[in-house]
Amino acid sequence: MSGTTGSGTVRKSYRTLARWLESAPPDLLQSRSRQAELFFRRMGVTFAVYGDVESNERLIPFDVVPRIIGAAEWNELERGLKQRVSAINAFLKDIYGAQECIKAGIVPADLIFTNPHYRPEMQGRRPPGDIWTHISGVDLVRTGEDGFLVLEDNVRTPSGVSYMLENREMMMRLFPDLFAEHRIRPVETYTDMLLASLRASAPAHAGSDPKLVVLTPGPFNSAYYEHSFLADKLGVELVEGGDLFVNDDIVFMRTTEGPQRVDVIYRRIDDEFLDPLTFRPDSAVGIPGLMSAYMAGNVTLSNAVGTGVADDKAVYTYMPDIIRFFSGGDPILGNVPTWRCREPEALKEVLSKLDQLVVKEVGGSGGYGMLVGPASTKAEIEDFRAKLIADPDDFIAQPTLALSTAPTLDSGGGLSPRHVDLRPFVLSSPRGVQVAPGGLTRVALKPGSLVVNSSQGGGTKDTWVLDD
């Protein structure tokens, strides 16, 4: 989403901001940017970088120029997100149930059953309320005037929502006068929405007052700040594996007043570490017997075990057909054009133009394990060529997109275009599907860069959805 149209005129959604900037003192944005950094540092809004010997924790750079989306555009985007996440939930229910989409040839069977995130333990099982993806983060990009396209789906343990909320609080503190000139839909209600959604997904025995906890692997996890932030905002306990135990297929929390039953676990631990009796026996962060309690229907895990199949990048390439199969209509949000390197003809084409493409590992994340052809050396391209030939099933390829840009404060104090993406957050429960009005805008701060991940030097922006 750029502040200007293809013809160079200011987009309608940005006109009020443009007028405000024209009358603002020249150094105002730089001054407010320094204040934001100071506030974030004092509050400890950080993330960890694995393998970084210089610093265990960093501030995510925050750009004080908001990204603005008009009401009509957002409403269409919201429709597409609800359709996509509903189809993902139906897909997961199906592959662990009747497997109609496999029988119909919509998705190859081997892509499911050899997927590292497929959990045979869940075959024939139904989570409470039939909800598999309580919290989803869908990564979107814009290319020119073509509208939004889905870059990837995140339905295991999607992160970043704390930065969406902190960014909004920071902008309201720094620019109250600018807020007063816009009608902006609130994102502050997200935690209320999340709490209501999780409560509605509790097992039937829990009644009207289910006990919720947030399960974290601990303070050394890269997203620990977010785990702590969400537990605080939700008003629930932040627990580690050792704080919980299972007795007679029921999960309990250790408290100073004795054991307390737990009904819903918002877990930020990957499947393989959840229960050492079912998955990895060397897991020091899981709860022995948790899967038995889960299988007995005595506790809700959010998100459900086995959802990782749906955010695999190879499965992503089939998502348009999955949506058609389960919704009965065409996708409102399209995919980015993608080559499946597992297919011989696609692999041949990808190998012929590696220097023009972005190649990704199907199980990769965080900007790691990928090749950006136009920005790579010949040696890097040849190394990746060897990987592709050796194991083509592990990769997909996409064109190097002409991503849209948003006005961003540059190092000289002026505004420059920088490439952005958007991660809206979608909540699902037996009551329906809701989308927080906004999301996390990630921005590539280096001129010309297409990599927005915070672990790769990207930053974030507040995302304003106008209510007009």
KAQUI-V165024 format. One record per run of one state. SS is the DSSP state (helix for helix, strand for strand, loop for the rest). FROM is the first residue (numbers start at 1). TO is the last residue. Records with the same first field share a line. If there is no record, write none. Layout:
# KAQUI-V165024
SS: FROM-TO + FROM-TO
This chain:
# KAQUI-V165024
loop: 1-3 + 5-9 + 11-11 + 24-27 + 44-45 + 49-56 + 60-61 + 70-70 + 96-99 + 104-108 + 114-119 + 123-127 + 131-134 + 144-147 + 155-160 + 175-175 + 181-183 + 185-189 + 201-203 + 207-211 + 216-223 + 235-236 + 240-240 + 248-249 + 254-259 + 262-263 + 268-270 + 274-289 + 296-299 + 303-306 + 312-312 + 317-318 + 328-333 + 336-337 + 341-343 + 353-353 + 362-369 + 376-377 + 391-391 + 400-402 + 404-404 + 410-414 + 430-431 + 436-439 + 444-453 + 457-458 + 467-468
strand: 4-4 + 10-10 + 46-48 + 57-59 + 62-69 + 135-143 + 148-154 + 184-184 + 212-215 + 237-239 + 244-247 + 250-253 + 260-261 + 264-267 + 300-302 + 334-335 + 338-340 + 357-361 + 370-372 + 395-399 + 403-403 + 405-409 + 415-429 + 432-435 + 440-443 + 459-466
helix: 12-23 + 28-43 + 71-95 + 100-103 + 109-113 + 120-122 + 128-130 + 161-174 + 176-180 + 190-200 + 204-206 + 224-234 + 241-243 + 271-273 + 290-295 + 307-311 + 313-316 + 319-327 + 344-352 + 354-356 + 373-375 + 378-390 + 392-394 + 454-456
